[in-house]
Amino acid sequence: MRISIGIVAWNEAESIRMTIESLFSQRLFRRHHEGLEGIEVMVLANGCTDGTQTVARSALALQLDICPLKYVVGQVCELPGPDRPGAWNKFIHHLANPDSDYIVMMDADIYFNNPDAIWKLVEALEQDPQACAASSRGIKDVATLKRKGLFNQMCLVMTDMIQRASAPRPCLTGGCYCGRSKFWRRIELPMGMKGDDAFLSRMVTTSLLTTKPDYRRIARPPDATFVFEAYDDPWILFKQHRRRTIGRYIESLIYEDVGREVERTGRDAGEILHCRNRENPQWLTKLVRKRTANVGWSAVPVGQIFLRFTQLSYQPFPQSVLRLPLAMLGMVWDMAVVIAATHVMKRDRMKGVWFDTRNKRLLNDVRFGPMSPTQDGDV
């Protein structure tokens, strides 16, 4: 068995050392696991301008030097960007070892609080031949603070509502996930996407848009967890929600447009996306411009604004009553996010929706010990 690990980094000079050290603290790198023949770690410096490459090379060289397993190799690859879909495509199709059985993708600003997190992902796929991918769970760093501000408490409650509502429909968590190499290599991300986890989840559960969703194709081992820095500034959180709303809308256009071609031609979405990216790399940008040119105040389904009330139905009745005011506040928030996202798309200003939001709290409070995995995901 061989494993390839890709760490996508965009201006992560301050956090990449922490992430690499945390990764190599996994028992996967400390003792031999039966059947394992090779591990490669590749840092994908995705258009970095802050010296991420230099820090990553230093940190990676140190960890490789002290790693007791001789079949572990690593390198830093500099890519033009920032372009997450391009980095994903480059790693999956050109840089990762073609003999790898599993490919792990992870962010460059997380740390693992479980020493077997990566192995749990691989093990889940080894034990379940039906699953094509396995997802870890992200834990907000603020969930473990003894004293939480009102804003953080509200965000954690919102997160709990989302978790309960989405439990029957597992999806990949962008911070760290694993997939079978053969399946990942059937996928090519469209250029111009604003995220990859939700899109990849749909590709996995629908077998490249050829079947109805089967959520058993995504494994979620409970002990595969990592810690990430939660947004604690309302304005930054608003912009992040705006970006996510834009991403979901773009993904819905892809599903609709590519899905029609899947039905018409009998080819799967992977083949279609590969051809489109080769014939016209800007096809998605043109599609978005065409579809948003004449929309009204909301480019996304109005039902998204009332999603918080739908989530309440998954709560125990007493709890849903107590959380009703928060759901109403969330509805107002979501309406503002949808209007802002539509405004950005109609004016073709999406280049600025990806931004740096780090406030270094995670770097100043790194804890590699156990952490209660009760608050994960996004608000």
Beta strands, then each sheet from edge to edge (+ up, - down):
strand 1: 2-9
strand 2: 38-46
strand 3: 72-79
strand 4: 102-107
strand 5: 111-112
strand 6: 133-135
strand 7: 137-140
strand 8: 176-180
strand 9: 218-219
strand 10: 225-228
sheet 1: 3+ 2+ 1+ 4+ 8- 6+ 9+
sheet 2: 5+ 10- 7-
end
